[in-house]
Amino acid sequence: MVEYAGGPHARSHLDGELHHHHSHGGHSRHVGGHHLLSVEDLSVAFDLYDSSAPYFSAGRVRTRVLRDLCLSVHVGEVLAVVGASGSGKTVLADALLGQYENNAEVTGSIWFDGVRQDAASLARLRGHGISLVPQGVTSLDPLMRVGEQVRGVARGATRAERRADAAARLSCQRELFCSYGLGEEVERLYPHQLSGGMARRVLLMCALMEAPRLIIADEPTPGLDLDLAVRALDDLRAFASRGGGVLLITHDIELALRAADRVAVFRDGTVVEETSVESFSSPELLRHPFSRALWHALPGHDFATFETVDVDEGELG
């Protein structure tokens, strides 16, 4: 394979072309001739104590959570990573943010905006190019007003620089609250005083405060009713449409199909298929048996087995 400047596969592609393990969605764009995020053969394993051994004599065993995982996010699109709860999707988010545990072994390649990254450079990008919308509203500080949490800490080498940054942050905070339909009175509330939908928007505003290019949204809709969940995904869709990229990690394939441009089907610690949302209009357009099994398990479909495939019932929920 030819190694292009700016990373593997850094070339222009035809809109309908199958490349780099995937086909395109309608909003996919290769700005600069490469993907915004590209993950090649990512594997993550942990050294853990053997749970099957006696307590005082348990040795360490290597447990692989992600294996040979490949995916890409283009500018202007939402890529949904769809898989069962507890299947390792949050480990993927941690790896992309450079949050590696001491007992972890990480192999493979991660490229952001055409530049190959390591754990240190990904950590520097965290909050400064790549932002996370975490799973739970418990990520908000219960003792701090939400306006302060969105605004964050002013930065600068001198007092004057910190004052200028604080003023700029306050202005950006007010714009964000206004754009998401939250009045100034909400800025003075504590997290426990927010509704579920308001708290989700505060989490998104915290992510947007640093003007990221990529948002990783890890299960952003649990606990929300359908209307609020759709609104939360609409916010992510709007961010992508303004020129960002979104990696949406979810077990809710129905919601994913409403908001995403492409879907990465996640099973057993890897992506078995990465395809456009349009491919889910018919099982014949899906290449992997597990993807077709997901299609048949969706409400309104026949719940029949398309092909013989070892699929746990819980993985289809």
Secondary structure, DSSP 4 states (H G I P E B T S, - for coil): ----TTSTT-S---TT--BTTB---TT-B-GGGS-SEEEEEEEEEEEEE-TTS-GGG--EEEEEEEEEEEEEE-BT-EEEEE--TTSSHHHHHHHHTT---TTEEEEEEEEETTEEE-HHHHHHHBTTTEEEE-S-GGGS-TTS-HHHHHH-----SSHHHHHHHHHHHHHHHHHHHHHTT--HHHHT--GGGS-HHHHHHHHHHHHHTT--SEEEEES--TT--HHHHHHHHHHHHHHHHTT-EEEEEES-HHHHHHH-SEEEEEETTEEEEEEEGGGGG-GGG--SHHHHHHHHHSTTS----SS-----GGGG-
